[in-house]
Amino acid sequence: MSELPVSTWARTLPAYVELCKPRIVAMLVFTAIIGMLLASPDLVPMSTLFWGSAGIWLAAASAAVINHIVDEKADAVMARTRKRPLPRGVVRKEYALGFALVLSASSMIILTVFVNTLTAVLTLFSLIGYGFIYSMYLKRATPQNIVIGGVAGAAPPLLGWTAVTGTVDPGALLLFLIIFAWTPPHFWALAVHRREEYAAAGIPMLPVTHGVRFTCRYIVLYTVVLILISLLPYAIGMNGVLYLIGALLLGGGFLYHALGLLLNPSDGRAVRTFAYSIFYLMALFSGLLADHYLHYMI
């Protein structure tokens, strides 16, 4: 007797969840929520917070699924990704594509109806930028793929901000710039560790095309740029001294790891730098929010 469709769906549901890259998408939505909360001195309406987060999550998940589809062959080569649902054959490509379309359509409907048109349009551009322009073209076209593709990945806090205000303000652009500058040292640290796998998959990541030492120098350079940009919220009066101290301490930690990787470009150092970069972003955005509410409480 053949399995019931419900049983089959229950078995493959975790694979569909995995296609959405839940940990990465959760980090993106976290920055979007911070953008919403920073956009107003008052409490953000729960409806805006809920529907804005849901719409941005669905779009980010759709982009993740499209990335899985485009990278199926490369994922099958790399040890880090060969157990993903598509290389293992758990989910068929056409079903994954249909899933991505449902997610993206749901996102656009939610953002247009329950949030505002500007957020829906910017989210659509971000989805196209990451899911198609970066995943289908830039990733394999240039070693600067992460830098250029970072435009789409840096969008969530800006989207969160516009969900509340309906406008693109300087504060929103600063949040965008922080993640844009953070993206290269974050991904290049991982690429240093996984350079042989990227080379085998034919993906021209910077350590593959220009070597590890060259990449580590650029990690240091972008880390310095990131630290300087992270001070701008204080410089324009968006945040106060509490944030400034936190940004300097966190930035100093990032620079410590980046310089350590430059002096000793080992896999262990690369992994630690990559891990710290994730902690850095979460802590920095948490500091932005803590200082924001402290400023209005005092």
N, C-alpha and C positions, 0 to 999 in steps of 0.2 A: 504493500500500500504506500502510495507516495505521500510525502509530507504535506501537511496543510499549509496554505500560503501564510497564515498567521505564525506558524511555527518557523517558517523560513525567514519571515521578516524579523522575528524576535532574535534569531541567530545572527542576522546580518546587521541589526541595529547598531551594535557597538562599532562596527566598521564604518558606518555612515557618520557616527559621532567623531571617529578618528579622522575622517576626511575633512572635518571642519577645523582641525588643528586647535582643539579647545584651549590648550594652555596659552598658545600665542594669541588667539582671539580674545581670551580673557584679559590678557595684558593690554591689548589695544582698547578694549571696552573700558577697562580701568582708567586709562588716560582720557578717554572720551567723557567719562563721568566726572573726572576731575575738571575737565574743561567746562562742563555744565555748571558745576558748583562754583568755579571761579568767575563765571560770567556775570554773577549777580551778587550784590551785598546781602540780599535777602535769601530766604529759603526758596529753592527751586520747586515749582509745583510738581507734585508726585506724578501727575500724568505726563508732563514733559520728560521727567527723569526716566519713567518707565518706557514710554514709547520711543523716546530718543535712543535709549540704550538698546532696546529691542531691534530697532531699525538698523542701527550701526552694527550690532552683533550679526544680524542676518547677512548684511552686505559683506562684512569681513569673513564670515564663514563661507559665503559663496565664492569669494576670491580665493580662499584656501582650497576649496574643492577644485576650482579651475586650475590652480597651481599643481595639485595632485595629478590631474588629467594630463597636463602638458608635460610634467616631469616623470611620467610613468616609466619610460625606458631608462632614464638617468637614475631614478630611484632604485631600479632593479639591480644596478651596478654597485651602488654605494651601500656599505655595511650599515650606515646610520639609518637608511631609508628603505632597505630592501624588504622589510616586513610590513610595509604599509599596505593598505587594503587592495589597491590596484595591482601592484607587482605580484601579490600573493593570489590574485584572482578571486578574492572574496566578493568584490563588487565589480560588475561589468562597467566598462567606460561609458556606454550610452546611458546607463542608469545614473552614474555619477554626474554626467552632464545634465540630465533631467533634474536631478537633485539641486545642482547649482542654479539652474534657471528658476526653480521654485523658490529657493532662498532669496535670490536677487529680486524677483518680482514681488515677493512678500515685503522685502525691505523698502522698495520704492513706494508701494502702496501705503505702508505704515507711516513712513516719513512724510509723504505728501499729504495724507489725510489728517494725521494726528500731530504732526510737528510743524514743518513749514517747507515751502518749495525750495528755498535756497539750500537747506540742509540735504534735501533729496537730490538736488542737482549735483552738489559737491560730493556727496556720497557716491553717486553714479560715476562721476569722473574718477574718484579714487578707486572704485571697483574696476573700472576699465584700465586704469593705469597699472594696477598691480596684477590683476588677473590676466590681462591680455598684453599690454605694452611691455611690462617687465617680464612676466613669465614666458611669453611666446617669443619675444624678440631680444630685449636688452640683456637678459641673463646669459645668452649665448653669443651676443654680438660684441661685447666690450668688457674689459676688466673693470671699467668704471660702472658696471651694472648696478652695484649696491648704492652708489652715490646718486645716480639718476633715478633709479627705482625707489629710492628713499622718499621721494616726493609723495608717493601714494601711501607708504607706510607711516608717514608723519602726520597724516590728515586727521586721525580720530579726535584729538583734543580740540582741533579747530571745528570739527563737525559738532562736537558736544557744545562748544561755545555758541555756534550759530543756531543750534537747536533751541537755545534759551533766548538769544537776543534777536535772531533773524538777520544779523549783520556780521560782517567780517571786521573785527576790531583789532587794534594793535596788540592787545593782550593775547588774542587768539593766534595771531601770527607769531608771537614770541614762543608760545607753546609748540607750534608747528616747527619753528626753527630749532628748538632744543632737541626734538626727536630726530629731525633731519640731520643734525650734526652728530647725534649719538649713534645713528644707524651704521655708518662705515666702521668705526672701531669695534662696535659690537659684533658685526658679521665677519669682519676680517680676522678677528681673534679666532672665531670658529673655523674660518677658512684655512688659517695657518695649521690648525690641528687636523683638519680633514683634507688637506691639499692633495694628497695622493688619490683620494676618492673622487674629488672634483676633476682631477686630471684624467682619471680613467673614464669619467662620464662625459668628458669633452666640454666641460664648463670652464670658461676662461676667468676664473677668479684671480684676483691680484697676485696671491702667492704662487699660483701656477704659471702665470705669464711673466711676472717680474721678480719672482723669488721671495723668500721669507724675510730676508733682511730689509729689502725695499718696502715690503708690506708693513713691517714693524715700525719703520720710520714714519710711514703715513698714519699708522695707528696713533703714534705719539702726537703728530701734527693735528690730526682731527680731534684728539682728546683736549689739546690746548684750545682749539677753536670752540669746542663744546663748553669748556669751563668759562671762557669769556662770554659766550652767548648766555650761559646759565646765570650770569650776573646781571643781565639786562632787566629782568623783572624788578630787581631792587633799584637799578639806575633810573627807571622811568616812574618809580613810585608805586608800582603794581603790588609789590610785596615789601616787607620790612626787614629789620635786622635779624630776626630769627631765621628767616629764609636765607639771608646772605651768609650767615655763619654755617648753616647746613650745606649750602651749595659749595662753599669753599672747602669744607671738610670732605664732602663726598667727591668733589672734583680732585682734591689732593689724593684721595684714595685711588681714583681712576688713573691719575697720572703715575702714581707709584706702580701700579700693575702694568701700565703701558711701557714705562721705562724698564721695568724688570723684564718684560717680554723682549724688548729691544736688546738688552744686555745678554739675555739668556733665552733665545727663541726655541724653547723646548715645548713639547706637546703639553706637558703639565702646566707650564706657565700660560700657554694659550687658553687652556680650559679654565684656569683660575681667572684670567682676564675676562673671558666670556661670561663666566658666572657672576663676577663682580659687576659687569656692565648691566646685567638684569637687575641686580640689587640696587645699583645706582639709580636707574630710571624710576623704579618703584619708590625708593626713598626720596628722591628729589621731588617727584610729583606729590608725594604725601606731605613733604615739607612746604610746598606751595600752598596746599590746602590748609594745613595747620596754621601757617602764618596768616593766611587770608582771613580765617575766622577769628584768630586772636586779635588781629588789627581792628575788626569791627566790634569785638567785645570790650576792648579797652576804651 
